[in-house]
């Protein structure tokens, strides 16, 4: 995964029977609770929707790996 200032990129696989939608909700819920706890705040932090792509083959896999790795470079973020 790569954390950007306003979003995160995650390349993940799921066991059969697991819902990507439920998993993303779980990640967002957990992170929102942790961030709110640190900031002493409450409430929603993330948009309800997520942008997802299905990796259909090895070429797509490497395409997304490159995209995720290049994203901070394109945004001119430091290591």
C-alpha positions as CSV (number, residue, x, y, z in Angstrom):
1,X,0.0,0.0,0.0
2,X,1.0,3.7,-0.4
3,X,-0.4,6.4,1.8
4,X,-0.9,9.8,0.0
5,X,-1.9,13.0,1.8
6,X,-5.5,12.6,0.8
7,X,-6.0,9.0,-0.2
8,X,-4.5,5.5,0.0
9,X,-3.6,2.9,-2.7
10,X,-4.0,-0.7,-1.7
11,X,-3.3,-3.8,-3.8
12,X,-5.0,-6.7,-2.0
13,X,-6.4,-10.1,-2.6
14,X,-9.3,-11.7,-0.8
15,X,-10.2,-15.3,0.0
16,X,-13.2,-16.7,-1.7
17,X,-16.3,-15.6,0.1
18,X,-14.9,-12.3,1.3
19,X,-16.5,-9.1,0.1
20,X,-14.1,-6.3,-1.0
21,X,-16.8,-3.9,-0.1
22,X,-17.1,-5.2,3.5
23,X,-13.3,-5.3,3.8
24,X,-12.9,-1.7,2.7
25,X,-15.6,-0.6,5.1
26,X,-13.7,-2.5,7.9
27,X,-10.4,-0.8,7.0
28,X,-12.1,2.7,6.9
29,X,-14.0,2.1,10.1
30,X,-10.9,1.0,12.0
31,X,-8.7,3.9,10.7
32,X,-11.4,6.5,11.4
33,X,-11.7,5.2,15.0
34,X,-7.9,5.4,15.4
35,X,-7.6,8.9,13.9
36,X,-10.6,10.2,15.8
37,X,-9.1,8.8,19.0
38,X,-5.7,10.5,18.4
39,X,-7.4,13.8,17.5
40,X,-10.0,13.7,20.2
41,X,-12.7,14.0,17.6
42,X,-15.6,11.8,16.3
43,X,-17.5,11.2,13.1
44,X,-16.8,10.2,9.5
45,X,-13.5,10.8,7.9
46,X,-13.8,8.9,4.6
47,X,-16.0,9.1,1.6
48,X,-18.7,6.4,1.4
49,X,-17.4,5.2,-1.9
50,X,-14.2,3.6,-3.0
51,X,-12.6,3.4,-6.4
52,X,-11.7,-0.2,-7.1
53,X,-10.2,-2.1,-10.0
54,X,-10.3,-5.9,-10.6
55,X,-6.8,-7.2,-11.4
56,X,-7.6,-9.7,-14.2
57,X,-4.1,-11.0,-15.1
58,X,-0.4,-10.6,-14.5
59,X,-0.1,-7.6,-16.8
60,X,-2.8,-5.7,-14.9
61,X,-1.1,-6.7,-11.6
62,X,2.2,-5.1,-12.7
63,X,0.5,-2.1,-14.2
64,X,-1.2,-1.4,-10.9
65,X,2.1,-2.0,-9.0
66,X,3.8,0.5,-11.1
67,X,1.0,3.0,-10.8
68,X,1.0,2.7,-7.0
69,X,4.8,3.1,-6.8
70,X,4.8,6.1,-9.2
71,X,1.9,8.0,-7.6
72,X,4.0,9.7,-4.9
73,X,6.7,10.5,-7.4
74,X,4.1,12.2,-9.7
75,X,2.7,14.1,-6.8
76,X,6.3,15.3,-6.0
77,X,6.3,13.9,-2.5
78,X,9.5,13.2,-0.6
79,X,10.4,9.7,0.5
